């Protein structure tokens, strides 16, 4: 399960809680939290599409970042 799928699942669970909640204030909070998880899912999907792979800089010695000698 991708992070986006996980967030969507949590959002669906929160929406289900909101549907059965009797208190209007708590229902609004459950729905707000569900929308937040949906935004996280969207962000996770964007992050996945633009995921960059970085190669580590291998140094020659301790603390050396692999650049020219000082």
C-alpha positions as a Markdown table, in Angstrom:
| # | Residue | x | y | z |
|---|---|---|---|---|
| 1 | Unk | 0.0 | 0.0 | 0.0 |
| 2 | Unk | 1.4 | 3.4 | -1.0 |
| 3 | Unk | 1.4 | 6.3 | 1.4 |
| 4 | Unk | -1.3 | 7.9 | -0.7 |
| 5 | Unk | -3.5 | 4.8 | -0.4 |
| 6 | Unk | -2.9 | 4.7 | 3.3 |
| 7 | Unk | -4.0 | 8.3 | 3.7 |
| 8 | Unk | -7.1 | 7.7 | 1.5 |
| 9 | Unk | -8.0 | 4.7 | 3.7 |
| 10 | Unk | -7.7 | 6.8 | 6.8 |
| 11 | Unk | -9.8 | 9.6 | 5.2 |
| 12 | Unk | -12.6 | 7.1 | 4.4 |
| 13 | Unk | -12.6 | 5.8 | 8.0 |
| 14 | Unk | -12.9 | 9.4 | 9.3 |
| 15 | Unk | -15.7 | 10.1 | 6.9 |
| 16 | Unk | -17.5 | 7.1 | 8.1 |
| 17 | Unk | -17.2 | 8.3 | 11.7 |
| 18 | Unk | -18.5 | 11.7 | 10.6 |
| 19 | Unk | -21.6 | 10.1 | 9.1 |
| 20 | Unk | -22.6 | 8.4 | 12.3 |
| 21 | Unk | -21.6 | 11.2 | 14.7 |
| 22 | Unk | -24.5 | 12.9 | 16.4 |
| 23 | Unk | -22.7 | 16.0 | 17.5 |
| 24 | Unk | -22.5 | 18.6 | 14.8 |
| 25 | Unk | -19.3 | 20.0 | 16.2 |
| 26 | Unk | -17.6 | 16.6 | 16.3 |
| 27 | Unk | -19.0 | 15.7 | 12.8 |
| 28 | Unk | -17.4 | 18.8 | 11.5 |
| 29 | Unk | -14.1 | 17.9 | 13.1 |
| 30 | Unk | -14.1 | 14.4 | 11.7 |
| 31 | Unk | -14.8 | 15.8 | 8.2 |
| 32 | Unk | -12.1 | 18.4 | 8.6 |
| 33 | Unk | -9.6 | 15.7 | 9.6 |
| 34 | Unk | -10.7 | 13.5 | 6.7 |
| 35 | Unk | -10.1 | 16.4 | 4.2 |
| 36 | Unk | -6.7 | 16.9 | 5.7 |
| 37 | Unk | -5.8 | 13.2 | 5.1 |
| 38 | Unk | -7.1 | 13.6 | 1.5 |
| 39 | Unk | -4.7 | 16.6 | 1.0 |
| 40 | Unk | -1.9 | 14.4 | 2.4 |
| 41 | Unk | -2.8 | 11.7 | -0.1 |
| 42 | Unk | -2.7 | 14.3 | -2.9 |
| 43 | Unk | 0.7 | 15.5 | -1.7 |
| 44 | Unk | 2.0 | 12.0 | -1.5 |
| 45 | Unk | 0.9 | 11.3 | -5.0 |
| 46 | Unk | 2.7 | 14.5 | -6.3 |
| 47 | Unk | 5.8 | 13.5 | -4.3 |
| 48 | Unk | 5.8 | 10.1 | -5.8 |
| 49 | Unk | 5.5 | 11.4 | -9.4 |
| 50 | Unk | 8.4 | 13.8 | -8.8 |
| 51 | Unk | 10.5 | 11.5 | -6.7 |
| 52 | Unk | 14.2 | 12.1 | -7.5 |
| 53 | Unk | 17.0 | 9.7 | -6.9 |
| 54 | Unk | 20.1 | 11.2 | -5.4 |
| 55 | Unk | 23.4 | 9.5 | -5.5 |
| 56 | Unk | 25.5 | 9.9 | -2.4 |
| 57 | Unk | 28.7 | 11.9 | -2.6 |
| 58 | Unk | 31.5 | 9.4 | -1.7 |
| 59 | Unk | 34.4 | 11.1 | 0.0 |
| 60 | Unk | 38.0 | 9.9 | 0.3 |
| 61 | Unk | 38.3 | 10.6 | 4.0 |
| 62 | Unk | 36.3 | 11.3 | 7.1 |
| 63 | Unk | 34.4 | 14.6 | 6.7 |
| 64 | Unk | 35.5 | 14.9 | 3.1 |
| 65 | Unk | 32.6 | 15.5 | 0.6 |
| 66 | Unk | 34.6 | 14.4 | -2.3 |
| 67 | Unk | 35.6 | 17.9 | -3.6 |
| 68 | Unk | 39.0 | 19.3 | -4.4 |
| 69 | Unk | 41.6 | 19.1 | -1.6 |
| 70 | Unk | 41.8 | 22.1 | 0.6 |
